[in-house]
Amino acid sequence: MIRIEHLKKAYPNVTPLKDVTVEIHDGDVISVIGPSGTGKSTLLRCINLLERPTAGKIWLDDVEITSPKCDINRVRRRMGMVFQSFNLFGHRTVIENLMLAPTDLLKKSKQEAYDTGMRLLRTVGLAEKALSYPDELSGGQKQRIAIARTLAMDPDVILLDEPTSALDPTMVGEVQAVIRDLAGTGKTMMIVTHEMAFARAISNRVFYMDEGGIYEDGTPEQVFDNPLRENTRRFVRRLKVLELNIESRDYDFLGMAGEIEAYCGRNQIPQKLSGRIQLAFEEAAQLLVPALKDVHVQAVCEYSEQARSARWTIRYAGPRMDLTRSEDDLALAVLKGMTEAIEYAWQADEALPNALNMVVRRA
């Protein structure tokens, strides 16, 4: 078991890990997902001490591996790491790459290391490449060799840092197949990946990382189908978000129109849908702002790349006021023409208790 308490990793200009506390159980297969720059790879590198944490403690079973008295090399023999860039020795054959660490570090005989290496090469489907050199292999083959080399040390824990990110798309499947088989062996594994379907298929737990730590931890079914937190929901559903705030009757209408246009262009939203997103906001704002005594409006547009659909959620202050019952029949008719669904909700315990939810009509 790995136990992490209040782990922090800071660099001069950024702190990717602010406070991580978690337990990883024996046999867990954990996919680590999240936007770029949220500390996913840093977490793995701290766990096997390739990066020294700025603060916090890490235990492997009952041994505090962050203690200055800990034998780091002994710890690393129990943790295998598979990198994006393979890190094979170019001047050695494939089988020599697999034999090197077991003979040097585990003091195995060359015959034992050779036998183990060949068995592992057969496991990853590359026994015929034993006498080849790395530059004679494809990217997918190199990564399978890198996995076999890690397994040659018989580690208790295997850490994989985006193992398919450097590969041509045609080679991704062969590496994923090896990792799927490995996930069924009972080894404890952590895999940083951007492949959501792969993460869902092989994991029993998923860490979504954001805001300096593990933002959400759950089963694949929970994280991908019913995420508990907003940033997770937006990430797994590939939502592109725009937030606008209106704090005055004299708000910058043209500036906000420009922001919406830039948002639609940046996310390659189809032109017709883009126009309806713009018009739905304009009509809602023109209905809402003059009617408010205290102008405090938050408008959030979410565009789903998967569904190619968009929705506005417009929250506002003040007493209960249902815009769908506005007396401005013309503006309301235009608004309804731009949307597939429009509904009002009242949430008394919220700072902005009024909410107008609009699904924009598809292009």
C-alpha positions, 0 to 999 in steps of 0.5 A: 500500500502507498500512503501519501500525506499532504504532499506538496511540490513547488517549483520557482514559478509554479506549484503543481501539487499543493496538498495531496493526501490519498491511499493507494491499495495493493492491486489498485489500477488507477488512471490519472487524468486531467488537463495539462499542467495539473501535476499528473506526471509530477505526482508519479515522479514524486512517488518514486522520488525522481522528484523530491517533494517540497513537503509531505510524506509518502509511505510504501507499506510501513516504510516512509520513503521520504525520510532522509534515512530511506534507501532510495535505490531499494525503494526504486527496485519495488517501483517500476517506471515506464516513461513517454520516451522509452529510455532504452539503451541504443547501443544494447540489444533488446535482450541486453536492455532487459538483462541489465538491471536484474544482473546489476541491481538484483545480482541475478545470473546472466542465464536467469536474467536471460530466461526471464527476459525472453519470457517477458518478450514473449509476453509482450509479443516481441521475442523475435526482436531479442537481438535487434537494437532499439533503432530497428524498432517502431515506437510501439515496439519500443514502448512494449520493450520498455514495459517488459524491461520494467517487469524484469525487475518484478516490481510491486508497483508500476508507474506509467507516465503517458505511455502512448502519448509519443506514439503514432495513432496506429501504434497506440492499440498494441501498447494498450493491449499489453497494459490491459493484460498487465492490469489483470495480473494483480500488480498495483498500477498508476497510469497517467493517460489522456485516453479516456476510453482506455482509462475507463476500461482498465481501471478500478479507480480514477484520479481527476487532478485539478486545482493542485491536487486530486480533485475527484477520486472514484470508480470509472463509472462514477467519474465518467458517468456521474462526476460529483464535481463541476471541473470533472464534469466539464473535463470528461464531457469535453466541455468548452466553457465561457463565463461572462459577468454583468455587474452594471446596466451599462455593461460592455455589450459589444465587448461581450459579443466579441468574447462570444465570437472569439470563444466560438471561433477558438472552439470551431463551433459551427457558424449557425450554432455560433450565431444562435449562441450569440443571439440567445445571450443577447436576447436573454440579457436584454430581457433580464438587465432592465428588469433587475434592481440589483444587476449581478448576472453570471452567464456560463456557456458550455459547448460539448465537442462530443455532442456538438451542442451548447447550453447557457446557464444564466444566474442572477440576483434578486427575488424570484423572477421567471424570465420565461413568463416575461411580458415582452412577447417578441423578445421571448419569442426570439429567445425560444426560437434560438433554443431547443429547451428553456427552463427557469429554476429557483435555488434559494440557498444560492448567492444568485438564486435565479437560474435560466437554463437554455439548450441552444438549438443545434445547427 
